[in-house]
Amino acid sequence: GTQKFHRVAEYVDQLIKKKNGRARPPGAPHRAMDDLRFSIVDIEEEAGSQSTIRDQQLTLGQATAFVSIMQGCNMHCTFCIVPHTRGAERSRSIGEIVAEVRDLVSRGVKEVSLLGQIVNLYGRHEFAKVDNKSPFVQLLEGVHEVEGLERLRFTSPHPIGFRDDLIDAISRLPKLAEHVHLPLQSGSSKILKAMHRAYTAEKYLDLVERIRRARDGVAITTDIIVGFPGETDEDYRQTRDLVEEIQFDNAFVFRYSPRRDTPAAKIPDQIDERLKEERNQDLLEIVNKSNRRILERLVGSHVEVLCEGPSKTNSARLMGRTRTNKIVVFPHSPKRHPDESDELVGELLNVRIERANGFSLYGMPC
Ligand code: SF4
């Protein structure tokens, strides 16, 4: 898992030694690194690893950064390998995280995304509630106070971690961007139970409504798995109906695929691949429609965009993101010298949206 990220160089050395020290037996794979005898699997938990990846190298004009606030997960969703590979939940201290954010902001970062497998359950085993606020809300408040920080995001939360204190924080902390990624996984309460997700479809819908009431214009995106073992047509229909009803800004739709040594992989009622694919395509169509509708509503409006750099699909243009995490593509500054980095990179801009196409918006800075 990523907790051993800092040991990659050491592992590569070990692999090279192993490889060089052994002759290839007849019939062994030619690319010896594919040979399991030369692999290293190390998923032992490493004490303090949540604090080891801290030195962030920033590129010129980089205005966004990710900050890992915890590692591991104790939730044991039946389809997920993470608890096995990344171990139990371990959180960094609020002071350490705030110091990292302050350092990033002093080097030009304007937007920080706090990262964790179940980010909103941050610190629940290590730190106490204060004034009825969870450690995560205390952390949000601490980071929010960093002067010069313009936008704050977090991903990925678990629906069960959205208590009243977090909903309240969403309504009162203006730097929190208007975007919540809220993994649904299934719209069938029966399947959610089999997944070991401790909420029902009704509770999820209620949560979406509470988040929308807390902050005007908040974008909600999600993750959904189709074809989980035992998912009947009726279960899938419930997912489909819920997705239609919620009208997500976007969603990652995954076909269930068994992970070794997870409980779901052992459920006998596995779903046929063709059926998974059908459900996947069907759901994507619904999600893409709501995505397009939401993007088209923005045409003609002015939005705040944080310019990240050249567009990945057309480097003759720049790209950035709105507070709701929509990608916006726009022209370079007319003052820019072709050999130099654009002065707009890393800046917050007011952009007039002229059209929507696919998953992006196109506009003109004002
Ligand atoms: S899906 Fe998320 S919450 Fe569930 S076990 Fe995996 S990392 Fe944890």
Residues whose N, C-alpha, C, O or C-beta is under 5 A from the ligand:
A	BS01	SF4	C73 M75 H76 C77 C80 V82 Q117 I118
